[in-house]
Amino acid sequence: MAQQNIDLGSYPNDPTADAIRTAFAKTQNNFTELFSNASNTAVASINRVAAPGITVTPSSGIGNLTISANIACVQVHTSTLSIGRDANGTTDATITASSQVLFVDLPQITSFGTQTGITAAGSTQGTATLIGKSINVIGTATAGTGVVLPSTTGARIFIVNTGASTVNVYPNSGAQINALGTNNPYTLATSAKMEFISTSTTQWYTTT
Protein backbone atom coordinates (compact mmCIF):
# COMPACT_ATOMS: atom_id res chain seq x y z
CA MET A 1 0.00 0.00 0.00
CA ALA A 2 1.27 3.48 -0.84
CA GLN A 3 1.40 6.07 1.94
CA GLN A 4 -1.97 7.78 2.47
CA ASN A 5 -1.42 11.51 2.83
CA ILE A 6 -3.79 13.64 4.84
CA ASP A 7 -5.24 16.67 3.04
CA LEU A 8 -4.70 19.58 5.47
CA GLY A 9 -6.27 22.17 3.22
CA SER A 10 -4.89 25.61 2.49
CA TYR A 11 -5.76 27.33 5.79
CA PRO A 12 -7.15 26.47 9.26
CA ASN A 13 -10.63 24.92 9.14
CA ASP A 14 -10.50 24.69 5.34
CA PRO A 15 -13.77 22.95 4.41
CA THR A 16 -12.03 21.22 1.50
CA ALA A 17 -9.58 19.45 3.86
CA ASP A 18 -10.08 15.87 5.05
CA ALA A 19 -12.61 15.44 7.80
CA ILE A 20 -11.32 14.29 11.19
CA ARG A 21 -12.61 10.71 10.69
CA THR A 22 -11.05 10.53 7.24
CA ALA A 23 -7.71 11.89 8.50
CA PHE A 24 -7.52 9.38 11.34
CA ALA A 25 -8.55 6.55 9.03
CA LYS A 26 -5.56 7.36 6.84
CA THR A 27 -3.34 7.53 9.94
CA GLN A 28 -4.57 4.12 11.08
CA ASN A 29 -4.00 2.60 7.66
CA ASN A 30 -0.46 3.96 7.56
CA PHE A 31 0.33 2.50 11.00
CA THR A 32 -1.20 -0.85 10.02
CA GLU A 33 1.04 -0.95 6.96
CA LEU A 34 4.14 -0.18 9.03
CA PHE A 35 3.42 -2.74 11.72
CA SER A 36 2.55 -5.44 9.20
CA ASN A 37 6.06 -5.16 7.76
CA ALA A 38 7.85 -4.78 11.10
CA SER A 39 9.76 -7.67 12.63
CA ASN A 40 11.07 -8.48 16.09
CA THR A 41 14.03 -10.42 14.72
CA ALA A 42 17.58 -9.23 15.30
CA VAL A 43 19.45 -7.14 12.77
CA ALA A 44 20.85 -9.54 10.17
CA SER A 45 23.02 -7.07 8.32
CA ILE A 46 24.23 -3.49 8.25
CA ASN A 47 24.88 -3.68 4.52
CA ARG A 48 22.67 -2.62 1.64
CA VAL A 49 22.09 -6.25 0.83
CA ALA A 50 21.07 -9.14 3.06
CA ALA A 51 24.48 -10.45 4.03
CA PRO A 52 26.38 -10.83 7.30
CA GLY A 53 27.80 -7.52 8.52
CA ILE A 54 30.01 -7.79 11.62
CA THR A 55 30.60 -11.03 13.49
CA VAL A 56 32.23 -11.14 16.93
CA THR A 57 33.74 -14.44 18.02
CA PRO A 58 35.63 -15.22 21.25
CA SER A 59 39.06 -16.57 20.37
CA SER A 60 40.99 -19.17 22.29
CA GLY A 61 43.45 -16.55 23.58
CA ILE A 62 42.66 -15.02 26.94
CA GLY A 63 41.21 -11.55 26.63
CA ASN A 64 40.88 -11.59 22.82
CA LEU A 65 37.93 -11.07 20.49
CA THR A 66 37.90 -11.78 16.77
CA ILE A 67 35.73 -9.39 14.74
CA SER A 68 34.98 -10.26 11.11
CA ALA A 69 33.54 -7.51 8.89
CA ASN A 70 31.68 -7.85 5.59
CA ILE A 71 31.16 -4.19 4.80
CA ALA A 72 32.99 -1.79 2.50
CA CYS A 73 35.28 -0.26 5.10
CA VAL A 74 35.69 -0.22 8.87
CA GLN A 75 38.12 2.19 10.52
CA VAL A 76 38.81 1.74 14.22
CA HIS A 77 40.82 3.92 16.58
CA THR A 78 41.36 3.40 20.29
CA SER A 79 43.58 5.05 22.86
CA THR A 80 43.52 2.19 25.37
CA LEU A 81 43.18 -1.14 23.53
CA SER A 82 45.43 -3.01 21.12
CA ILE A 83 43.80 -3.55 17.72
CA GLY A 84 45.01 -4.67 14.32
CA ARG A 85 44.65 -7.08 11.43
CA ASP A 86 46.81 -9.58 13.27
CA ALA A 87 47.40 -10.41 16.92
CA ASN A 88 50.18 -7.80 17.18
CA GLY A 89 48.01 -4.70 16.92
CA THR A 90 48.50 -1.02 17.69
CA THR A 91 45.84 1.68 18.16
CA ASP A 92 44.49 2.02 14.62
CA ALA A 93 43.17 -0.48 12.10
CA THR A 94 41.31 -0.39 8.78
CA ILE A 95 39.30 -3.26 7.33
CA THR A 96 38.57 -3.03 3.59
CA ALA A 97 37.59 -6.59 2.68
CA SER A 98 35.30 -9.23 4.10
CA SER A 99 38.18 -11.71 4.21
CA GLN A 100 40.12 -9.55 6.66
CA VAL A 101 39.89 -9.95 10.43
CA LEU A 102 40.09 -7.27 13.12
CA PHE A 103 41.76 -8.36 16.37
CA VAL A 104 40.91 -6.50 19.58
CA ASP A 105 42.88 -7.30 22.73
CA LEU A 106 40.66 -6.73 25.75
CA PRO A 107 42.53 -6.86 29.07
CA GLN A 108 40.67 -8.84 31.67
CA ILE A 109 39.64 -6.75 34.63
CA THR A 110 40.01 -8.29 38.04
CA SER A 111 36.99 -7.38 40.12
CA PHE A 112 37.05 -6.80 43.84
CA GLY A 113 35.29 -9.31 46.01
CA THR A 114 35.51 -12.92 47.06
CA GLN A 115 34.77 -16.12 45.18
CA THR A 116 34.51 -19.30 47.19
CA GLY A 117 33.94 -22.93 46.25
CA ILE A 118 36.16 -22.74 43.16
CA THR A 119 36.82 -26.05 41.42
CA ALA A 120 40.33 -26.41 40.01
CA ALA A 121 40.13 -28.02 36.57
CA GLY A 122 42.08 -29.24 33.56
CA SER A 123 45.66 -30.36 33.33
CA THR A 124 47.13 -27.47 31.30
CA GLN A 125 47.11 -23.69 31.28
CA GLY A 126 44.47 -23.69 28.55
CA THR A 127 42.06 -25.94 30.45
CA ALA A 128 42.55 -24.63 33.99
CA THR A 129 39.83 -22.66 35.76
CA LEU A 130 40.08 -18.89 35.12
CA ILE A 131 39.83 -16.81 38.28
CA GLY A 132 39.18 -13.09 38.51
CA LYS A 133 38.25 -11.99 42.02
CA SER A 134 40.64 -10.35 44.46
CA ILE A 135 40.13 -13.19 46.97
CA ASN A 136 39.67 -16.74 45.66
CA VAL A 137 39.06 -19.89 47.70
CA ILE A 138 39.57 -23.23 45.96
CA GLY A 139 37.18 -25.76 47.43
CA THR A 140 37.68 -28.74 45.10
CA ALA A 141 40.98 -29.93 43.66
CA THR A 142 42.18 -33.26 42.32
CA ALA A 143 45.73 -34.18 41.38
CA GLY A 144 47.08 -32.21 38.42
CA THR A 145 44.24 -29.67 38.21
CA GLY A 146 44.76 -25.94 38.27
CA VAL A 147 43.57 -22.35 38.03
CA VAL A 148 44.82 -19.57 35.75
CA LEU A 149 45.41 -15.91 36.60
CA PRO A 150 43.82 -13.22 34.39
CA SER A 151 45.66 -10.92 31.99
CA THR A 152 45.90 -7.68 33.92
CA THR A 153 48.33 -5.16 35.38
CA GLY A 154 48.55 -3.90 38.95
CA ALA A 155 46.32 -6.62 40.39
CA ARG A 156 46.68 -8.33 43.76
CA ILE A 157 45.02 -11.74 43.82
CA PHE A 158 44.86 -13.88 46.94
CA ILE A 159 44.34 -17.63 46.51
CA VAL A 160 43.54 -20.14 49.27
CA ASN A 161 43.63 -23.86 48.51
CA THR A 162 41.26 -25.81 50.74
CA GLY A 163 41.01 -28.68 48.26
CA ALA A 164 42.30 -32.19 48.81
CA SER A 165 45.22 -31.92 46.36
CA THR A 166 47.98 -29.55 45.30
CA VAL A 167 46.83 -26.98 42.72
CA ASN A 168 48.78 -25.61 39.74
CA VAL A 169 48.40 -21.82 39.58
CA TYR A 170 49.14 -20.77 35.99
CA PRO A 171 49.92 -17.23 34.81
CA ASN A 172 47.93 -15.80 31.92
CA SER A 173 49.08 -16.89 28.47
CA GLY A 174 52.54 -15.53 27.65
CA ALA A 175 53.30 -14.52 31.24
CA GLN A 176 55.32 -16.03 34.05
CA ILE A 177 55.19 -16.23 37.85
CA ASN A 178 58.43 -15.18 39.61
CA ALA A 179 61.22 -16.75 37.47
CA LEU A 180 59.42 -20.02 36.74
CA GLY A 181 59.40 -19.42 32.99
CA THR A 182 56.68 -18.47 30.54
CA ASN A 183 53.35 -20.25 31.09
CA ASN A 184 54.75 -22.49 33.85
CA PRO A 185 52.61 -22.99 36.97
CA TYR A 186 53.26 -22.16 40.60
CA THR A 187 52.47 -25.11 42.88
CA LEU A 188 50.06 -24.27 45.70
CA ALA A 189 49.90 -27.03 48.30
CA THR A 190 46.70 -28.07 49.98
CA SER A 191 45.77 -25.87 52.97
CA ALA A 192 48.23 -23.25 51.64
CA LYS A 193 47.56 -19.65 50.64
CA MET A 194 49.45 -17.16 48.51
CA GLU A 195 49.09 -13.64 47.12
CA PHE A 196 49.99 -12.99 43.47
CA ILE A 197 50.86 -9.49 42.21
CA SER A 198 51.00 -8.51 38.52
CA THR A 199 53.53 -5.85 37.57
CA SER A 200 52.66 -6.16 33.87
CA THR A 201 50.58 -8.39 31.62
CA THR A 202 53.56 -10.76 31.38
CA GLN A 203 54.89 -10.88 34.94
CA TRP A 204 53.43 -12.09 38.24
CA TYR A 205 55.17 -12.27 41.62
CA THR A 206 54.26 -14.12 44.79
CA THR A 207 54.54 -12.39 48.14
CA THR A 208 56.29 -13.84 51.16
BADOVO-745620 format. One record per residue (C-alpha): x negated, y negated, z negated. Coordinates in pm, whole numbers, plus 50000, padded with zeros to 5 digits. Example, Ala and Ser with C-alpha at 12.3 -4.5 7.8 and 13.67 -1.06 7.14 Angstrom:
<sites>
<site><x>48770</x><y>50450</y><z>49220</z></site>
<site><x>48633</x><y>50106</y><z>49286</z></site>
</sites>
This chain:
<sites>
<site><x>50000</x><y>50000</y><z>50000</z></site>
<site><x>49873</x><y>49652</y><z>50084</z></site>
<site><x>49860</x><y>49393</y><z>49806</z></site>
<site><x>50197</x><y>49222</y><z>49753</z></site>
<site><x>50142</x><y>48849</y><z>49717</z></site>
<site><x>50379</x><y>48636</y><z>49516</z></site>
<site><x>50524</x><y>48333</y><z>49696</z></site>
<site><x>50470</x><y>48042</y><z>49453</z></site>
<site><x>50627</x><y>47783</y><z>49678</z></site>
<site><x>50489</x><y>47439</y><z>49751</z></site>
<site><x>50576</x><y>47267</y><z>49421</z></site>
<site><x>50715</x><y>47353</y><z>49074</z></site>
<site><x>51063</x><y>47508</y><z>49086</z></site>
<site><x>51050</x><y>47531</y><z>49466</z></site>
<site><x>51377</x><y>47705</y><z>49559</z></site>
<site><x>51203</x><y>47878</y><z>49850</z></site>
<site><x>50958</x><y>48055</y><z>49614</z></site>
<site><x>51008</x><y>48413</y><z>49495</z></site>
<site><x>51261</x><y>48456</y><z>49220</z></site>
<site><x>51132</x><y>48571</y><z>48881</z></site>
<site><x>51261</x><y>48929</y><z>48931</z></site>
<site><x>51105</x><y>48947</y><z>49276</z></site>
<site><x>50771</x><y>48811</y><z>49150</z></site>
<site><x>50752</x><y>49062</y><z>48866</z></site>
<site><x>50855</x><y>49345</y><z>49097</z></site>
<site><x>50556</x><y>49264</y><z>49316</z></site>
<site><x>50334</x><y>49247</y><z>49006</z></site>
<site><x>50457</x><y>49588</y><z>48892</z></site>
<site><x>50400</x><y>49740</y><z>49234</z></site>
<site><x>50046</x><y>49604</y><z>49244</z></site>
<site><x>49967</x><y>49750</y><z>48900</z></site>
<site><x>50120</x><y>50085</y><z>48998</z></site>
<site><x>49896</x><y>50095</y><z>49304</z></site>
<site><x>49586</x><y>50018</y><z>49097</z></site>
<site><x>49658</x><y>50274</y><z>48828</z></site>
<site><x>49745</x><y>50544</y><z>49080</z></site>
<site><x>49394</x><y>50516</y><z>49224</z></site>
<site><x>49215</x><y>50478</y><z>48890</z></site>
<site><x>49024</x><y>50767</y><z>48737</z></site>
<site><x>48893</x><y>50848</y><z>48391</z></site>
<site><x>48597</x><y>51042</y><z>48528</z></site>
<site><x>48242</x><y>50923</y><z>48470</z></site>
<site><x>48055</x><y>50714</y><z>48723</z></site>
<site><x>47915</x><y>50954</y><z>48983</z></site>
<site><x>47698</x><y>50707</y><z>49168</z></site>
<site><x>47577</x><y>50349</y><z>49175</z></site>
<site><x>47512</x><y>50368</y><z>49548</z></site>
<site><x>47733</x><y>50262</y><z>49836</z></site>
<site><x>47791</x><y>50625</y><z>49917</z></site>
<site><x>47893</x><y>50914</y><z>49694</z></site>
<site><x>47552</x><y>51045</y><z>49597</z></site>
<site><x>47362</x><y>51083</y><z>49270</z></site>
<site><x>47220</x><y>50752</y><z>49148</z></site>
<site><x>46999</x><y>50779</y><z>48838</z></site>
<site><x>46940</x><y>51103</y><z>48651</z></site>
<site><x>46777</x><y>51114</y><z>48307</z></site>
<site><x>46626</x><y>51444</y><z>48198</z></site>
<site><x>46437</x><y>51522</y><z>47875</z></site>
<site><x>46094</x><y>51657</y><z>47963</z></site>
<site><x>45901</x><y>51917</y><z>47771</z></site>
<site><x>45655</x><y>51655</y><z>47642</z></site>
<site><x>45734</x><y>51502</y><z>47306</z></site>
<site><x>45879</x><y>51155</y><z>47337</z></site>
<site><x>45912</x><y>51159</y><z>47718</z></site>
<site><x>46207</x><y>51107</y><z>47951</z></site>
<site><x>46210</x><y>51178</y><z>48323</z></site>
<site><x>46427</x><y>50939</y><z>48526</z></site>
<site><x>46502</x><y>51026</y><z>48889</z></site>
<site><x>46646</x><y>50751</y><z>49111</z></site>
<site><x>46832</x><y>50785</y><z>49441</z></site>
<site><x>46884</x><y>50419</y><z>49520</z></site>
<site><x>46701</x><y>50179</y><z>49750</z></site>
<site><x>46472</x><y>50026</y><z>49490</z></site>
<site><x>46431</x><y>50022</y><z>49113</z></site>
<site><x>46188</x><y>49781</y><z>48948</z></site>
<site><x>46119</x><y>49826</y><z>48578</z></site>
<site><x>45918</x><y>49608</y><z>48342</z></site>
<site><x>45864</x><y>49660</y><z>47971</z></site>
<site><x>45642</x><y>49495</y><z>47714</z></site>
<site><x>45648</x><y>49781</y><z>47463</z></site>
<site><x>45682</x><y>50114</y><z>47647</z></site>
<site><x>45457</x><y>50301</y><z>47888</z></site>
<site><x>45620</x><y>50355</y><z>48228</z></site>
<site><x>45499</x><y>50467</y><z>48568</z></site>
<site><x>45535</x><y>50708</y><z>48857</z></site>
<site><x>45319</x><y>50958</y><z>48673</z></site>
<site><x>45260</x><y>51041</y><z>48308</z></site>
<site><x>44982</x><y>50780</y><z>48282</z></site>
<site><x>45199</x><y>50470</y><z>48308</z></site>
<site><x>45150</x><y>50102</y><z>48231</z></site>
<site><x>45416</x><y>49832</y><z>48184</z></site>
<site><x>45551</x><y>49798</y><z>48538</z></site>
<site><x>45683</x><y>50048</y><z>48790</z></site>
<site><x>45869</x><y>50039</y><z>49122</z></site>
<site><x>46070</x><y>50326</y><z>49267</z></site>
<site><x>46143</x><y>50303</y><z>49641</z></site>
<site><x>46241</x><y>50659</y><z>49732</z></site>
<site><x>46470</x><y>50923</y><z>49590</z></site>
<site><x>46182</x><y>51171</y><z>49579</z></site>
<site><x>45988</x><y>50955</y><z>49334</z></site>
<site><x>46011</x><y>50995</y><z>48957</z></site>
<site><x>45991</x><y>50727</y><z>48688</z></site>
<site><x>45824</x><y>50836</y><z>48363</z></site>
<site><x>45909</x><y>50650</y><z>48042</z></site>
<site><x>45712</x><y>50730</y><z>47727</z></site>
<site><x>45934</x><y>50673</y><z>47425</z></site>
<site><x>45747</x><y>50686</y><z>47093</z></site>
<site><x>45933</x><y>50884</y><z>46833</z></site>
<site><x>46036</x><y>50675</y><z>46537</z></site>
<site><x>45999</x><y>50829</y><z>46196</z></site>
<site><x>46301</x><y>50738</y><z>45988</z></site>
<site><x>46295</x><y>50680</y><z>45616</z></site>
<site><x>46471</x><y>50931</y><z>45399</z></site>
<site><x>46449</x><y>51292</y><z>45294</z></site>
<site><x>46523</x><y>51612</y><z>45482</z></site>
<site><x>46549</x><y>51930</y><z>45281</z></site>
<site><x>46606</x><y>52293</y><z>45375</z></site>
<site><x>46384</x><y>52274</y><z>45684</z></site>
<site><x>46318</x><y>52605</y><z>45858</z></site>
<site><x>45967</x><y>52641</y><z>45999</z></site>
<site><x>45987</x><y>52802</y><z>46343</z></site>
<site><x>45792</x><y>52924</y><z>46644</z></site>
<site><x>45434</x><y>53036</y><z>46667</z></site>
<site><x>45287</x><y>52747</y><z>46870</z></site>
<site><x>45289</x><y>52369</y><z>46872</z></site>
<site><x>45553</x><y>52369</y><z>47145</z></site>
<site><x>45794</x><y>52594</y><z>46955</z></site>
<site><x>45745</x><y>52463</y><z>46601</z></site>
<site><x>46017</x><y>52266</y><z>46424</z></site>
<site><x>45992</x><y>51889</y><z>46488</z></site>
<site><x>46017</x><y>51681</y><z>46172</z></site>
<site><x>46082</x><y>51309</y><z>46149</z></site>
<site><x>46175</x><y>51199</y><z>45798</z></site>
<site><x>45936</x><y>51035</y><z>45554</z></site>
<site><x>45987</x><y>51319</y><z>45303</z></site>
<site><x>46033</x><y>51674</y><z>45434</z></site>
<site><x>46094</x><y>51989</y><z>45230</z></site>
<site><x>46043</x><y>52323</y><z>45404</z></site>
<site><x>46282</x><y>52576</y><z>45257</z></site>
<site><x>46232</x><y>52874</y><z>45490</z></site>
<site><x>45902</x><y>52993</y><z>45634</z></site>
<site><x>45782</x><y>53326</y><z>45768</z></site>
<site><x>45427</x><y>53418</y><z>45862</z></site>
<site><x>45292</x><y>53221</y><z>46158</z></site>
<site><x>45576</x><y>52967</y><z>46179</z></site>
<site><x>45524</x><y>52594</y><z>46173</z></site>
<site><x>45643</x><y>52235</y><z>46197</z></site>
<site><x>45518</x><y>51957</y><z>46425</z></site>
<site><x>45459</x><y>51591</y><z>46340</z></site>
<site><x>45618</x><y>51322</y><z>46561</z></site>
<site><x>45434</x><y>51092</y><z>46801</z></site>
<site><x>45410</x><y>50768</y><z>46608</z></site>
<site><x>45167</x><y>50516</y><z>46462</z></site>
<site><x>45145</x><y>50390</y><z>46105</z></site>
<site><x>45368</x><y>50662</y><z>45961</z></site>
<site><x>45332</x><y>50833</y><z>45624</z></site>
<site><x>45498</x><y>51174</y><z>45618</z></site>
<site><x>45514</x><y>51388</y><z>45306</z></site>
<site><x>45566</x><y>51763</y><z>45349</z></site>
<site><x>45646</x><y>52014</y><z>45073</z></site>
<site><x>45637</x><y>52386</y><z>45149</z></site>
<site><x>45874</x><y>52581</y><z>44926</z></site>
<site><x>45899</x><y>52868</y><z>45174</z></site>
<site><x>45770</x><y>53219</y><z>45119</z></site>
<site><x>45478</x><y>53192</y><z>45364</z></site>
<site><x>45202</x><y>52955</y><z>45470</z></site>
<site><x>45317</x><y>52698</y><z>45728</z></site>
<site><x>45122</x><y>52561</y><z>46026</z></site>
<site><x>45160</x><y>52182</y><z>46042</z></site>
<site><x>45086</x><y>52077</y><z>46401</z></site>
<site><x>45008</x><y>51723</y><z>46519</z></site>
<site><x>45207</x><y>51580</y><z>46808</z></site>
<site><x>45092</x><y>51689</y><z>47153</z></site>
<site><x>44746</x><y>51553</y><z>47235</z></site>
<site><x>44670</x><y>51452</y><z>46876</z></site>
<site><x>44468</x><y>51603</y><z>46595</z></site>
<site><x>44481</x><y>51623</y><z>46215</z></site>
<site><x>44157</x><y>51518</y><z>46039</z></site>
<site><x>43878</x><y>51675</y><z>46253</z></site>
<site><x>44058</x><y>52002</y><z>46326</z></site>
<site><x>44060</x><y>51942</y><z>46701</z></site>
<site><x>44332</x><y>51847</y><z>46946</z></site>
<site><x>44665</x><y>52025</y><z>46891</z></site>
<site><x>44525</x><y>52249</y><z>46615</z></site>
<site><x>44739</x><y>52299</y><z>46303</z></site>
<site><x>44674</x><y>52216</y><z>45940</z></site>
<site><x>44753</x><y>52511</y><z>45712</z></site>
<site><x>44994</x><y>52427</y><z>45430</z></site>
<site><x>45010</x><y>52703</y><z>45170</z></site>
<site><x>45330</x><y>52807</y><z>45002</z></site>
<site><x>45423</x><y>52587</y><z>44703</z></site>
<site><x>45177</x><y>52325</y><z>44836</z></site>
<site><x>45244</x><y>51965</y><z>44936</z></site>
<site><x>45055</x><y>51716</y><z>45149</z></site>
<site><x>45091</x><y>51364</y><z>45288</z></site>
<site><x>45001</x><y>51299</y><z>45653</z></site>
<site><x>44914</x><y>50949</y><z>45779</z></site>
<site><x>44900</x><y>50851</y><z>46148</z></site>
<site><x>44647</x><y>50585</y><z>46243</z></site>
<site><x>44734</x><y>50616</y><z>46613</z></site>
<site><x>44942</x><y>50839</y><z>46838</z></site>
<site><x>44644</x><y>51076</y><z>46862</z></site>
<site><x>44511</x><y>51088</y><z>46506</z></site>
<site><x>44657</x><y>51209</y><z>46176</z></site>
<site><x>44483</x><y>51227</y><z>45838</z></site>
<site><x>44574</x><y>51412</y><z>45521</z></site>
<site><x>44546</x><y>51239</y><z>45186</z></site>
<site><x>44371</x><y>51384</y><z>44884</z></site>
</sites>
